[in-house]
Amino acid sequence: MIHIEGLSPKRHIIADALWECETEREVQMLFEVFPVSEVLLVKEMLVAAALDQITDTDLAEDYLSRF
């Protein structure tokens, strides 16, 4: 699991829930329960934290090149 420091309790719950999601439907349910902006923000924070853990720079470059 990825640990992001400084999350509010609500964002921590969202992050834990996103991490546990296995289907698109589970993710969609989070958008129904929490504000969309909060879920999107936490998702981006999780992606950034995951990218920080990648030591294979070619993989990171490939992912980032899409943006």
Phi and psi in radians as a Rosetta constraint file:
Dihedral C 1 N 2 CA 2 C 2 CIRCULARHARMONIC -1.624 0.35
Dihedral N 2 CA 2 C 2 N 3 CIRCULARHARMONIC 2.410 0.35
Dihedral C 2 N 3 CA 3 C 3 CIRCULARHARMONIC -1.921 0.35
Dihedral N 3 CA 3 C 3 N 4 CIRCULARHARMONIC 2.190 0.35
Dihedral C 3 N 4 CA 4 C 4 CIRCULARHARMONIC -2.026 0.35
Dihedral N 4 CA 4 C 4 N 5 CIRCULARHARMONIC 2.082 0.35
Dihedral C 4 N 5 CA 5 C 5 CIRCULARHARMONIC -1.353 0.35
Dihedral N 5 CA 5 C 5 N 6 CIRCULARHARMONIC 2.597 0.35
Dihedral C 5 N 6 CA 6 C 6 CIRCULARHARMONIC 1.483 0.35
Dihedral N 6 CA 6 C 6 N 7 CIRCULARHARMONIC 0.159 0.35
Dihedral C 6 N 7 CA 7 C 7 CIRCULARHARMONIC -1.275 0.35
Dihedral N 7 CA 7 C 7 N 8 CIRCULARHARMONIC 2.500 0.35
Dihedral C 7 N 8 CA 8 C 8 CIRCULARHARMONIC -1.204 0.35
Dihedral N 8 CA 8 C 8 N 9 CIRCULARHARMONIC 2.830 0.35
Dihedral C 8 N 9 CA 9 C 9 CIRCULARHARMONIC -0.953 0.35
Dihedral N 9 CA 9 C 9 N 10 CIRCULARHARMONIC -0.712 0.35
Dihedral C 9 N 10 CA 10 C 10 CIRCULARHARMONIC -1.119 0.35
Dihedral N 10 CA 10 C 10 N 11 CIRCULARHARMONIC -0.795 0.35
Dihedral C 10 N 11 CA 11 C 11 CIRCULARHARMONIC -1.176 0.35
Dihedral N 11 CA 11 C 11 N 12 CIRCULARHARMONIC -0.555 0.35
Dihedral C 11 N 12 CA 12 C 12 CIRCULARHARMONIC -1.128 0.35
Dihedral N 12 CA 12 C 12 N 13 CIRCULARHARMONIC -0.724 0.35
Dihedral C 12 N 13 CA 13 C 13 CIRCULARHARMONIC -1.093 0.35
Dihedral N 13 CA 13 C 13 N 14 CIRCULARHARMONIC -0.767 0.35
Dihedral C 13 N 14 CA 14 C 14 CIRCULARHARMONIC -1.087 0.35
Dihedral N 14 CA 14 C 14 N 15 CIRCULARHARMONIC -0.786 0.35
Dihedral C 14 N 15 CA 15 C 15 CIRCULARHARMONIC -1.071 0.35
Dihedral N 15 CA 15 C 15 N 16 CIRCULARHARMONIC -0.785 0.35
Dihedral C 15 N 16 CA 16 C 16 CIRCULARHARMONIC -1.085 0.35
Dihedral N 16 CA 16 C 16 N 17 CIRCULARHARMONIC -0.745 0.35
Dihedral C 16 N 17 CA 17 C 17 CIRCULARHARMONIC -1.150 0.35
Dihedral N 17 CA 17 C 17 N 18 CIRCULARHARMONIC -0.762 0.35
Dihedral C 17 N 18 CA 18 C 18 CIRCULARHARMONIC -1.066 0.35
Dihedral N 18 CA 18 C 18 N 19 CIRCULARHARMONIC -0.729 0.35
Dihedral C 18 N 19 CA 19 C 19 CIRCULARHARMONIC -1.077 0.35
Dihedral N 19 CA 19 C 19 N 20 CIRCULARHARMONIC -0.607 0.35
Dihedral C 19 N 20 CA 20 C 20 CIRCULARHARMONIC -1.478 0.35
Dihedral N 20 CA 20 C 20 N 21 CIRCULARHARMONIC -0.238 0.35
Dihedral C 20 N 21 CA 21 C 21 CIRCULARHARMONIC -1.081 0.35
Dihedral N 21 CA 21 C 21 N 22 CIRCULARHARMONIC 2.366 0.35
Dihedral C 21 N 22 CA 22 C 22 CIRCULARHARMONIC -2.039 0.35
Dihedral N 22 CA 22 C 22 N 23 CIRCULARHARMONIC -0.240 0.35
Dihedral C 22 N 23 CA 23 C 23 CIRCULARHARMONIC -2.307 0.35
Dihedral N 23 CA 23 C 23 N 24 CIRCULARHARMONIC 2.808 0.35
Dihedral C 23 N 24 CA 24 C 24 CIRCULARHARMONIC -1.099 0.35
Dihedral N 24 CA 24 C 24 N 25 CIRCULARHARMONIC -0.626 0.35
Dihedral C 24 N 25 CA 25 C 25 CIRCULARHARMONIC -1.078 0.35
Dihedral N 25 CA 25 C 25 N 26 CIRCULARHARMONIC -0.688 0.35
Dihedral C 25 N 26 CA 26 C 26 CIRCULARHARMONIC -1.100 0.35
Dihedral N 26 CA 26 C 26 N 27 CIRCULARHARMONIC -0.691 0.35
Dihedral C 26 N 27 CA 27 C 27 CIRCULARHARMONIC -1.152 0.35
Dihedral N 27 CA 27 C 27 N 28 CIRCULARHARMONIC -0.768 0.35
Dihedral C 27 N 28 CA 28 C 28 CIRCULARHARMONIC -1.039 0.35
Dihedral N 28 CA 28 C 28 N 29 CIRCULARHARMONIC -0.616 0.35
Dihedral C 28 N 29 CA 29 C 29 CIRCULARHARMONIC -1.124 0.35
Dihedral N 29 CA 29 C 29 N 30 CIRCULARHARMONIC -0.578 0.35
Dihedral C 29 N 30 CA 30 C 30 CIRCULARHARMONIC -1.125 0.35
Dihedral N 30 CA 30 C 30 N 31 CIRCULARHARMONIC -0.648 0.35
Dihedral C 30 N 31 CA 31 C 31 CIRCULARHARMONIC -1.165 0.35
Dihedral N 31 CA 31 C 31 N 32 CIRCULARHARMONIC -0.424 0.35
Dihedral C 31 N 32 CA 32 C 32 CIRCULARHARMONIC -1.411 0.35
Dihedral N 32 CA 32 C 32 N 33 CIRCULARHARMONIC -0.431 0.35
Dihedral C 32 N 33 CA 33 C 33 CIRCULARHARMONIC -1.659 0.35
Dihedral N 33 CA 33 C 33 N 34 CIRCULARHARMONIC -0.701 0.35
Dihedral C 33 N 34 CA 34 C 34 CIRCULARHARMONIC -1.963 0.35
Dihedral N 34 CA 34 C 34 N 35 CIRCULARHARMONIC 2.788 0.35
Dihedral C 34 N 35 CA 35 C 35 CIRCULARHARMONIC -1.036 0.35
Dihedral N 35 CA 35 C 35 N 36 CIRCULARHARMONIC 2.383 0.35
Dihedral C 35 N 36 CA 36 C 36 CIRCULARHARMONIC -0.956 0.35
Dihedral N 36 CA 36 C 36 N 37 CIRCULARHARMONIC -0.755 0.35
Dihedral C 36 N 37 CA 37 C 37 CIRCULARHARMONIC -1.078 0.35
Dihedral N 37 CA 37 C 37 N 38 CIRCULARHARMONIC -0.621 0.35
Dihedral C 37 N 38 CA 38 C 38 CIRCULARHARMONIC -1.207 0.35
Dihedral N 38 CA 38 C 38 N 39 CIRCULARHARMONIC -0.766 0.35
Dihedral C 38 N 39 CA 39 C 39 CIRCULARHARMONIC -1.118 0.35
Dihedral N 39 CA 39 C 39 N 40 CIRCULARHARMONIC -0.766 0.35
Dihedral C 39 N 40 CA 40 C 40 CIRCULARHARMONIC -1.113 0.35
Dihedral N 40 CA 40 C 40 N 41 CIRCULARHARMONIC -0.719 0.35
Dihedral C 40 N 41 CA 41 C 41 CIRCULARHARMONIC -1.095 0.35
Dihedral N 41 CA 41 C 41 N 42 CIRCULARHARMONIC -0.814 0.35
Dihedral C 41 N 42 CA 42 C 42 CIRCULARHARMONIC -1.146 0.35
Dihedral N 42 CA 42 C 42 N 43 CIRCULARHARMONIC -0.668 0.35
Dihedral C 42 N 43 CA 43 C 43 CIRCULARHARMONIC -1.036 0.35
Dihedral N 43 CA 43 C 43 N 44 CIRCULARHARMONIC -0.797 0.35
Dihedral C 43 N 44 CA 44 C 44 CIRCULARHARMONIC -1.113 0.35
Dihedral N 44 CA 44 C 44 N 45 CIRCULARHARMONIC -0.637 0.35
Dihedral C 44 N 45 CA 45 C 45 CIRCULARHARMONIC -1.157 0.35
Dihedral N 45 CA 45 C 45 N 46 CIRCULARHARMONIC -0.683 0.35
Dihedral C 45 N 46 CA 46 C 46 CIRCULARHARMONIC -1.148 0.35
Dihedral N 46 CA 46 C 46 N 47 CIRCULARHARMONIC -0.730 0.35
Dihedral C 46 N 47 CA 47 C 47 CIRCULARHARMONIC -1.096 0.35
Dihedral N 47 CA 47 C 47 N 48 CIRCULARHARMONIC -0.790 0.35
Dihedral C 47 N 48 CA 48 C 48 CIRCULARHARMONIC -1.087 0.35
Dihedral N 48 CA 48 C 48 N 49 CIRCULARHARMONIC -0.748 0.35
Dihedral C 48 N 49 CA 49 C 49 CIRCULARHARMONIC -1.136 0.35
Dihedral N 49 CA 49 C 49 N 50 CIRCULARHARMONIC -0.681 0.35
Dihedral C 49 N 50 CA 50 C 50 CIRCULARHARMONIC -1.149 0.35
Dihedral N 50 CA 50 C 50 N 51 CIRCULARHARMONIC -0.735 0.35
Dihedral C 50 N 51 CA 51 C 51 CIRCULARHARMONIC -1.111 0.35
Dihedral N 51 CA 51 C 51 N 52 CIRCULARHARMONIC -0.590 0.35
Dihedral C 51 N 52 CA 52 C 52 CIRCULARHARMONIC -1.108 0.35
Dihedral N 52 CA 52 C 52 N 53 CIRCULARHARMONIC -0.416 0.35
Dihedral C 52 N 53 CA 53 C 53 CIRCULARHARMONIC -1.548 0.35
Dihedral N 53 CA 53 C 53 N 54 CIRCULARHARMONIC -0.153 0.35
Dihedral C 53 N 54 CA 54 C 54 CIRCULARHARMONIC -1.346 0.35
Dihedral N 54 CA 54 C 54 N 55 CIRCULARHARMONIC 2.181 0.35
Dihedral C 54 N 55 CA 55 C 55 CIRCULARHARMONIC -1.738 0.35
Dihedral N 55 CA 55 C 55 N 56 CIRCULARHARMONIC -0.217 0.35
Dihedral C 55 N 56 CA 56 C 56 CIRCULARHARMONIC -1.491 0.35
Dihedral N 56 CA 56 C 56 N 57 CIRCULARHARMONIC 1.725 0.35
Dihedral C 56 N 57 CA 57 C 57 CIRCULARHARMONIC -1.152 0.35
Dihedral N 57 CA 57 C 57 N 58 CIRCULARHARMONIC -0.479 0.35
Dihedral C 57 N 58 CA 58 C 58 CIRCULARHARMONIC -1.136 0.35
Dihedral N 58 CA 58 C 58 N 59 CIRCULARHARMONIC -0.709 0.35
Dihedral C 58 N 59 CA 59 C 59 CIRCULARHARMONIC -1.127 0.35
Dihedral N 59 CA 59 C 59 N 60 CIRCULARHARMONIC -0.771 0.35
Dihedral C 59 N 60 CA 60 C 60 CIRCULARHARMONIC -1.114 0.35
Dihedral N 60 CA 60 C 60 N 61 CIRCULARHARMONIC -0.757 0.35
Dihedral C 60 N 61 CA 61 C 61 CIRCULARHARMONIC -1.070 0.35
Dihedral N 61 CA 61 C 61 N 62 CIRCULARHARMONIC -0.731 0.35
Dihedral C 61 N 62 CA 62 C 62 CIRCULARHARMONIC -1.059 0.35
Dihedral N 62 CA 62 C 62 N 63 CIRCULARHARMONIC -0.779 0.35
Dihedral C 62 N 63 CA 63 C 63 CIRCULARHARMONIC -1.130 0.35
Dihedral N 63 CA 63 C 63 N 64 CIRCULARHARMONIC -0.829 0.35
Dihedral C 63 N 64 CA 64 C 64 CIRCULARHARMONIC -1.205 0.35
Dihedral N 64 CA 64 C 64 N 65 CIRCULARHARMONIC -0.452 0.35
Dihedral C 64 N 65 CA 65 C 65 CIRCULARHARMONIC -1.131 0.35
Dihedral N 65 CA 65 C 65 N 66 CIRCULARHARMONIC -0.347 0.35
Dihedral C 65 N 66 CA 66 C 66 CIRCULARHARMONIC -1.229 0.35
Dihedral N 66 CA 66 C 66 N 67 CIRCULARHARMONIC -0.281 0.35
